[in-house]
């Protein structure tokens, strides 16, 4: 047993008493001890807590009680999710000594489902900006090539899943922070519909754009994690009160007849991508057609419109949240987050409200397109992971990314592996759907993943 | 020949905005961030150039009103 198991495979072995949660946890801790000094995916390993969780899970199994698919499964949380009694730093010097009294709602729900908590994962400071070298913890490294960027801000989450340090984890996504590291680290990352997973106890970046969600090696594993994380929470004013589907069971329904809109203009006209990404997207169209889906080109508003709208909202809301500390503790921030969020001082209330009015119009245009298709397929990143040194501080303002449209629209969006480039780095693509039709997005991703087999290849270092 | 783009904000306007927000920046930072602020200016201009109808385009503040199909 190498430890590089999926949640589904480990759950099956645990349920059949072929794998002990305690042994699995020890293997994961050994793996972290071996690989994390290179990867820096963790800011804190909670070995004692993990072993206690694992023993509890094992006792449940041995008592013959029914086991859910997360019982005894080792996971970790992005370090912006509050964990009771365990430091939660938001990867910032400002919160270095912050020890919450309560779990974030999704962390509590995952604990209730029987997961084993291995620790807290690196992020970009306050979930925006990076890689940073002036913070108390080093930036996470990409397991496919440690000289390369992980993407962010759920940087440790992407690295930990790719290296098999955890079987799944939490991430958060305000403008792509789950889907970008998922793409660059070659894992699956799902940004659910806005309000499906509670944000209570998760340090906010921009509350009207923030989406907590799961990251794991496969789409099936994301569906398993989502089942535990989703659901109404009165502690989150944006939480949606909706009936949940059985996301894992939904995966098996065929996708023949599903109508997929290919947003080709995002990467061919509005922004550029590598030839490898173009090939991967064209190949994905062929795969979906072979599965019986109908694929045709669709046109959404220009990618730069989504980017401008999302970025102005993000900067304004983030600045409002940090305004007090920027006045009194500015020197404690890392350079990248500080300089980006300082830009909020240049925005007026009129700018913010203009962006929110624009959002209304963009959402209307999105809904209009989605009357004629069930899902969207589009690029996730311009190419595979760049070298660490190629990422610039203000680059995020210069070019629109492919993720923002679905934060602005509050729509479910999945990043999953679609191939490799000529440097052997994984490439991602995105599938998105109508708000609260999360199951359809996961189902198409699962069937694509099964048809292509990209997930069989793990990073060489693991 | 096309006219070069007008700066979104002069250095003096930039410094005044930072002071109003209570941000203490070193001279080097001011120079660098003033240059970078052009990118924010481009985004702001794009937002204001986008046509919205003041009667129907209510700001999409989603707190307590999640998007629903």
Interface residues (C-beta under 8 A of the other chain):
Chain A: X193 X194 X195 X207 X208 X237 X238 X239 X240 X304 X305 X307 X308 X309 X311 X312 X315 X319 X323 X326 X327 X330 X339 X342 X343 X344 X345 X346 X347 X351 X353 X354 X355 X356 X357 X358 X359 X360 X361 X363 X367 X393 X394 X397 X398 X409 X410 X411 X434 X435 X436 X437
Chain B: X9 X14 X17 X18 X20 X21 X22 X23 X24 X25 X29 X32 X33 X36 X37 X39 X40 X41 X42 X43 X44 X46 X47 X48 X50 X51 X52 X54 X56 X57 X58 X59 X60 X61 X62 X63 X64 X66 X67 X68 X69
